[in-house]
Amino acid sequence: MMQAQDWFAQKNYKQALAFALTGTEQDAQDVDAFDLLGNIWLALDQFDEAQAAFERVLAINGDDFEANFGRGLLAQVVAIDDENQWFSYAEALDATKFKQKTQQLNDLSQVIVNKQQGEQTVDGKPTE
């Protein structure tokens, strides 16, 4: 899992994914491995897979901050829930860490906005 974490930190998500998948296959109860896997899937815009990874963690440990935050992040991004219970619970678990991690939400939101704007242009010009 150390290699998966290193690749993730370097934003080499596909390489991180390969190692994280191996790690989760070796230990199906490793919540840290599934937390990382969920974050990798998020980075790769694979929201269904990310949701499955975070829900796997929450089934093992409902008090896991990373999984609650990740699940809340998904709820925010794909607008599946007006009342984001996962964010609320993550904040209750660790308010300081929650504040630090909300930057991740801001960054992801900006990436999505940029992608949407890019998809609406051709050669820098808006499509009709």
C-alpha positions in Angstrom: 0.0 0.0 0.0 3.0 2.3 0.5 3.6 2.3 -3.3 -0.1 3.1 -3.9 0.2 6.0 -1.5 3.4 7.2 -3.1 1.9 7.1 -6.6 -1.3 8.8 -5.4 0.8 11.6 -3.8 2.5 12.1 -7.2 -0.9 12.3 -8.9 -0.1 9.2 -10.9 -3.5 7.8 -10.3 -3.5 4.8 -12.7 -0.3 3.4 -11.2 -1.7 4.1 -7.7 -4.9 2.2 -8.7 -3.0 -0.9 -9.7 -1.2 -1.1 -6.3 -4.4 -0.2 -4.3 -6.4 -2.9 -6.0 -3.8 -5.4 -5.2 -3.8 -4.2 -1.6 -7.5 -4.5 -1.2 -7.5 -8.0 -2.8 -4.9 -9.1 -0.2 -6.9 -7.8 2.8 -10.6 -7.2 2.2 -10.9 -5.6 5.7 -8.1 -3.0 5.3 -10.1 0.2 5.7 -7.1 2.4 4.9 -6.6 0.6 1.6 -10.2 1.0 0.7 -10.1 4.7 1.7 -7.2 5.2 -0.6 -8.9 3.3 -3.4 -12.0 5.5 -3.0 -9.8 8.6 -3.3 -8.0 7.2 -6.3 -11.4 6.5 -8.0 -12.5 10.0 -7.2 -9.4 11.4 -8.8 -10.1 9.3 -11.9 -13.7 10.6 -12.1 -15.0 7.1 -11.5 -17.7 8.0 -9.0 -19.6 4.7 -8.9 -16.3 2.9 -8.0 -15.4 5.5 -5.5 -18.8 5.2 -3.8 -18.4 1.4 -3.6 -15.0 1.7 -2.0 -16.2 4.3 0.6 -19.3 2.3 1.4 -17.2 -0.8 1.9 -15.2 1.1 4.5 -18.4 2.4 6.2 -19.7 -1.2 6.4 -16.6 -2.2 8.3 -16.3 1.0 10.4 -19.1 3.6 10.2 -16.9 6.1 12.2 -14.1 6.2 9.6 -13.5 9.9 8.8 -12.0 9.4 5.4 -14.9 7.3 4.1 -17.5 9.7 5.5 -15.7 12.6 4.0 -15.2 10.8 0.6 -18.9 9.8 0.6 -19.9 13.3 1.4 -17.7 14.6 -1.3 -19.4 12.3 -3.8 -22.8 13.4 -2.6 -21.8 17.0 -3.1 -20.3 16.4 -6.6 -23.1 14.3 -8.0 -25.8 16.1 -6.1 -27.4 12.9 -4.8 -28.4 14.3 -1.4 -29.5 17.8 -0.4 -28.7 17.0 3.2 -25.2 15.7 3.2 -25.2 13.3 6.2 -21.7 12.1 5.4 -20.2 15.6 5.5 -22.0 16.3 8.8 -20.8 13.2 10.4 -17.2 13.6 9.1 -17.2 17.1 10.6 -18.5 15.8 13.9 -15.8 13.1 13.9 -12.9 15.6 13.4 -13.7 19.3 12.8 -10.1 20.3 12.3 -9.4 17.6 9.7 -12.8 18.4 8.0 -11.7 22.0 7.5 -8.4 21.0 6.0 -10.1 18.5 3.7 -12.8 20.9 2.4 -10.0 22.3 0.3 -10.2 19.0 -1.6 -13.8 19.7 -2.3 -13.0 23.2 -3.6 -10.3 21.9 -5.8 -12.5 19.1 -7.2 -15.3 21.6 -7.9 -13.0 23.8 -9.8 -11.8 20.9 -11.9 -15.3 19.9 -12.8 -16.2 23.5 -13.7 -13.1 23.7 -15.9 -13.9 20.4 -17.6 -17.5 21.5 -18.2 -16.3 24.8 -19.7 -13.8 22.9 -21.8 -16.4 20.5 -23.1 -18.5 23.5 -24.2 -15.8 24.9 -26.4 -14.1 24.0 -29.7 -10.7 25.5 -30.3 -11.4 27.9 -27.5 -14.8 29.0 -28.9 -18.1 28.1 -27.4 -20.1 25.5 -29.2 -23.7 26.2 -30.3 
